[in-house]
């Protein structure tokens, strides 16, 4: 699983800087990209297993599927925590666009 090595500066100058920081490390695009890859991998695994592949043949892909699930959940939880902090501080909520 990938980890996010970006750290938050002890002092942020403005709400815009905080919003920009959140968008960079936990962007909607990143979550969407991971979810798309997750979906494609899920379909590939299903097709492989449905086609008669042995579980041991696809075990690395199953492990990657679990890693992707954890990464997506982690990014969403981090974003939720940052947005809650912003709401408490009165700076509003950053919303993913459609």
C-alpha positions as CSV (number, residue, x, y, z in Angstrom):
1,X,0.0,0.0,0.0
2,X,1.3,3.5,-0.8
3,X,1.7,6.0,1.9
4,X,1.4,9.7,1.8
5,X,4.6,11.4,2.8
6,X,3.3,15.0,2.6
7,X,3.4,16.8,5.9
8,X,1.3,19.8,7.0
9,X,3.2,23.0,7.8
10,X,2.8,23.9,11.5
11,X,1.4,27.3,10.5
12,X,-0.9,27.7,7.5
13,X,-1.3,31.3,6.3
14,X,-4.9,31.1,5.0
15,X,-8.0,29.0,4.5
16,X,-7.1,28.9,0.8
17,X,-3.8,27.4,1.5
18,X,-5.4,24.7,3.7
19,X,-8.0,23.9,1.0
20,X,-5.2,23.8,-1.7
21,X,-3.2,21.5,0.6
22,X,-6.2,19.1,1.1
23,X,-6.9,19.1,-2.6
24,X,-3.3,18.2,-3.5
25,X,-3.0,15.3,-1.1
26,X,-6.5,14.0,-1.1
27,X,-7.9,15.1,-4.4
28,X,-11.1,13.9,-5.9
29,X,-9.2,12.9,-9.0
30,X,-6.9,10.6,-7.0
31,X,-9.8,8.9,-5.3
32,X,-11.6,8.6,-8.7
33,X,-8.5,7.2,-10.3
34,X,-8.0,4.6,-7.6
35,X,-11.7,3.6,-7.7
36,X,-11.6,3.1,-11.5
37,X,-8.5,0.9,-11.2
38,X,-10.2,-1.0,-8.4
39,X,-13.2,-1.6,-10.5
40,X,-11.1,-2.7,-13.5
41,X,-9.1,-5.1,-11.3
42,X,-12.3,-6.5,-9.8
43,X,-13.8,-7.2,-13.2
44,X,-10.5,-8.8,-14.3
45,X,-10.4,-11.0,-11.2
46,X,-14.0,-12.1,-11.7
47,X,-13.3,-13.0,-15.4
48,X,-10.2,-14.9,-14.5
49,X,-11.9,-16.9,-11.7
50,X,-15.0,-17.4,-13.8
51,X,-12.8,-18.7,-16.6
52,X,-11.3,-21.4,-14.4
53,X,-8.2,-19.7,-12.9
54,X,-7.0,-21.2,-9.7
55,X,-7.1,-18.8,-6.7
56,X,-3.3,-19.3,-6.2
57,X,-2.9,-17.9,-9.8
58,X,-4.6,-14.7,-8.9
59,X,-3.5,-14.3,-5.3
60,X,-1.3,-11.3,-6.1
61,X,-4.2,-9.6,-7.8
62,X,-6.4,-10.3,-4.8
63,X,-3.8,-8.8,-2.5
64,X,-3.7,-5.7,-4.7
65,X,-7.5,-5.4,-4.6
66,X,-7.3,-5.3,-0.8
67,X,-4.5,-2.7,-0.8
68,X,-6.5,-0.5,-3.2
69,X,-9.6,-0.8,-0.9
70,X,-7.5,0.3,2.1
71,X,-5.9,3.2,0.2
72,X,-9.3,4.5,-1.0
73,X,-10.8,4.2,2.5
74,X,-7.7,5.9,4.0
75,X,-7.9,8.8,1.5
76,X,-11.6,9.3,2.1
77,X,-11.1,9.2,5.9
78,X,-8.2,11.7,5.8
79,X,-10.3,14.1,3.6
80,X,-13.3,13.7,6.0
81,X,-11.0,14.6,9.0
82,X,-9.5,17.6,7.3
83,X,-13.0,18.8,6.2
84,X,-14.3,18.4,9.8
85,X,-11.3,20.5,11.0
86,X,-12.1,23.2,8.5
87,X,-15.8,23.2,9.5
88,X,-14.9,23.6,13.2
89,X,-12.5,26.4,12.3
90,X,-15.2,28.1,10.3
91,X,-13.5,27.9,6.9
92,X,-16.1,25.8,5.2
93,X,-16.0,22.4,3.4
94,X,-14.1,21.4,0.3
95,X,-16.5,19.6,-2.0
96,X,-15.7,17.2,-4.8
97,X,-17.2,18.4,-8.1
98,X,-19.5,16.1,-10.2
